[in-house]
Amino acid sequence: MNVELLVTLRRDETGMVVAECPVLPGCVSQGETEQLALTNIREAIQGCMAARRANGLPLPPAPRFNR
C-alpha cells in the first residue's frame, strides 16, 4: 500500500539535506543531495511505520484531499 505523507527538506549548517516526516515524530533522515535525502526518508518512514505497527502505536491519519 502506498501512502502519501508530507516530507520537509532543509539544509543544515554542514550542507546536508535533512528530511523529516512531521506526522511521524522522530522520523528524520538526511543525505548529501535532495534525492538521496528523499530516498533515505522513504526507508526511514517504512521503518517507523513497521515499528509503530509492531508496538501497537497509532499510524498517521490517511491524507485528505480537497476536491
Buried (B, 14 or more C-beta within 10 A) or exposed (E): EEEEBEBEBEEEEEEBBBBBBEBBEEBBBBBEEEEBBBBBBBEBBEEBBEEBEEEEEEEBEEEEEEE
